[in-house]
Structures are given as C-alpha cells and as structure tokens.
Amino acid sequence: MHPDFDLDPDLLYLNHAAIAPWPKRTVKAVADFAAEQGRLGSKRYLTWLAIEQRLRERSARLIGADSAAEIALLKSTSEGLSFIAQGLDWQDGDNIVTIAQEFPSNRIVWETLAERGVALRSLDLSTSTAPEADLLALCDPRTRLIAVSWVQYGRGQRLDIAQLAAACRQRGILLCLDAIQGLGALPFDLATSPVDFIVADGHKWMLGPEGLALFWCRPALRDQLSLTEFGWHMVEDMGDFDRKSWRPAESARRFECGSPNMLGIHALEASLSLLEETGAAQIAGAIEARIARLIELIDQAGFELLSPREPQRRAGIVTFRVPEADQSALYQRLMAQGLMCASRGGGLRFSPHFYTPEHDLQRAIALTKASAQQPK
Ligand SMILES: Cc1ncc(COP(=O)(O)O)c(C=O)c1O
C-alpha cells in the first residue's frame, strides 16, 4: 500500500468518484484537531484561521485563481450551484444549456428557474460524438449560461473545458462548471480554461471530507450574483459586532454566511497538501495509466465498456457492463466481498486514484468475473 494511506488490505477501493478514503495525514489532522479542541477549546483559534487561509491558498493554486480571496468555502457542490442559479438576474425567456445525464444537483437547481420563465435545454450525451459543438449548437441569443460537469459522474466522459470556455466567452454565455468529478484527479487552470463559476466538494478526487466545497466565481461577476444567505461572517466588517450598517464582503467570503466548518477545513487542508506535494501532472498520469489498464482488463474479460475509449475523453471513471449478468445483484455481491465500487451509468463504475495499487485492478476484474459466474 502507498505510504500515505492506511486502507484495509481486505478492501479493493475503486470508489473515489463516490467518497474517497482519507490519507493518513488527514486522519491525523482530524484527530489532532479533535484532541486540541477537547483540551483547549478555541484557545488556538488564530492558528485555525491560518489553516483556513492555507486551504484557500491551496484551493486557489489548484484552479489557477489569482488569490485566496477568490475562494469561498461552502458546504456542498449543490449549495454552490444553488447560489448561482438563485443569484443571477434571470429574465423571462432566458435559457440554460446543459447535459441530460448530469447528476441530479446539476439539473434540479436549474429546473427551479422554470417559474421565472427560464427554459432548460439538454444535450443527450448518448447521441453526441462532439459534445462541445453540440452544446453550442443548442444555444441561441437568449442562452445565458451553459451548466455542465467537467467529468460526467455516470460514465466518466470528460469535456474539453478550454474549448467550451473560449466559445462561451466569444458568445457572451456564462459557463458554470461542476468540477467535483475532475478536480484533484486532473490539472485545471483558469488561464487556459476561463470558465465563470467552479464548484466542487472535496470528498471525491480531492481526498477530503464530505461537507466542504470549493466555490469560485469570476471576480467581475461577484456583484451580479445576488446573495441568498446572510449572517455575521459574510459582511465586510466581519469582526465589528456592534456595527449596525453592513455590506457584503468584497471577497468571496460574502458567500459564507456563518461560522466556518473548522473540522472540515483541517481535514481538506491536509488532503490538498498531499495532492500538491504529489503534483497534478503526476496524479493525472497515474490515474490515466490505471484507467488504461482497467480498460485493457475489461476488454480481455469480454465485458462491455460504457465509458469513452479516447484518453482525452476520460478522467478517473470507468463504467462497464458484464453481459448477461444482473448488474445490480452483481454490484451487491462485489460490495459484500469488499470491492468498493458503484452502480452507475447503466453498469459498474470503477474509480481508482493515483495511489491505487495496480494489482488491485486485476484482482477487481477477476473478482467481477468470478462473481458474475457464481450461481444466483
Ligand atoms: C457531478 C456531481 N455533482 C454534484 C454532486 C453532489 O455533490 P454535493 O454532495 O457536494 O452537493 C455529485 C456527487 O456525487 C456529483 O457526482
């Protein structure tokens, strides 16, 4: 096992697209924080704030943002997407272009705008060979926003965000990126992929806890998002409790209404430190090698690959079907035998990370084959 992880050797962990196990240093950061909290309460609050600042700095570097002040720490991807949907000044007759196979959070938030006269236009990925061009073909002069996942949760299809962002800029369309299935697995840079919004919770490819998400909004757009949550923490003069007048913070802190999730902050900061030390290119290369190997094994086993084959269309997810097997019964059997995976996108979804031992891939496919052949 990789020295930074302490996974139970009886598990085959191919489920980072759901919830990742924490690295050892994250486990330690949480344990240390808990012990300190119990002993000293908030005595070292200034140190906690320094860790919060370090997390914002790491997050800014992860996406190529100009400064830590551009990062808001929210409770989930769904919350960030909701801020965007509820915050923009929609006009009756506007439309949003998206993908039919998006995760529910990235559909429902936009559907709520129907009552304001905003239509949702969805591209069916199963019939598209050029999704970026097909998304743009769905746009018209009333398209205000394209809302897509960088990597689809079901079958792992990756979009070319640089291409899509350039086209959106040219046409004056906002681009909202649900990055939860990409960030931490693949390098990202706002300089080459100038999207308008990025939202991603930390519990998948960033190897952090649930309940703490990164939110980035192009600074020039910040004032265009009307706020939907309010409290002491989101005002410019945050520490001045006696002050009666207030205005939203200039920075992205305006999206953080109340007390920070300090426990989660300690955890995610530790997780991102591992990603930074390892290096984004190294991580992406290791994941790519593992996905390529899985596809080879899936082909050899005679399973049906549902994910894209082209390397530039893949990230950390491989989804496949075992012909003539009851997929959901097979999934249950695999989980019961310690193969952590998911039932998504019409098949079994395997999602290794950079540290996943390569021989686990072979063991996982062998176990799948054996389980599919077991009498029901
Ligand atoms: C693409 C995508 N978006 C959003 C979510 C939900 O994220 P959160 O729980 O942070 O709202 C998921 C979770 O699986 C996802 O895969």
The ligand as a Tripos MOL2 file, in Angstrom:
@<TRIPOS>MOLECULE
LIG
   16    16     1     0     0
SMALL
NO_CHARGES

@<TRIPOS>ATOM
      1 C1        -21.2240   15.5300  -10.7910 C.3       1 LIG1
      2 C2        -21.6900   15.6710   -9.3800 C.ar      1 LIG1
      3 N1        -22.1940   16.8480   -8.9710 N.ar      1 LIG1
      4 C3        -22.6190   17.0300   -7.6990 C.ar      1 LIG1
      5 C4        -22.5510   16.0080   -6.7770 C.ar      1 LIG1
      6 C5        -23.0740   16.2500   -5.3910 C.3       1 LIG1
      7 O1        -22.1630   16.9540   -4.6530 O.3       1 LIG1
      8 P1        -22.5320   17.5710   -3.2300 P.3       1 LIG1
      9 O2        -22.9310   16.4450   -2.3670 O.co2     1 LIG1
     10 O3        -21.2440   18.2090   -2.8320 O.co2     1 LIG1
     11 O4        -23.6220   18.5670   -3.4350 O.co2     1 LIG1
     12 C6        -22.0140   14.7690   -7.1550 C.ar      1 LIG1
     13 C7        -21.9240   13.6610   -6.1670 C.2       1 LIG1
     14 O5        -21.8220   12.5150   -6.4970 O.2       1 LIG1
     15 C8        -21.5760   14.6070   -8.4930 C.ar      1 LIG1
     16 O6        -21.0640   13.4330   -8.9040 O.3       1 LIG1
@<TRIPOS>BOND
     1     1     2 1
     2     2     3 ar
     3     2    15 ar
     4     3     4 ar
     5     4     5 ar
     6     5     6 1
     7     5    12 ar
     8     6     7 1
     9     7     8 1
    10     8     9 2
    11     8    10 1
    12     8    11 1
    13    12    13 1
    14    12    15 ar
    15    13    14 2
    16    15    16 1
@<TRIPOS>SUBSTRUCTURE
     1 LIG1         1 GROUP 0 **** ****
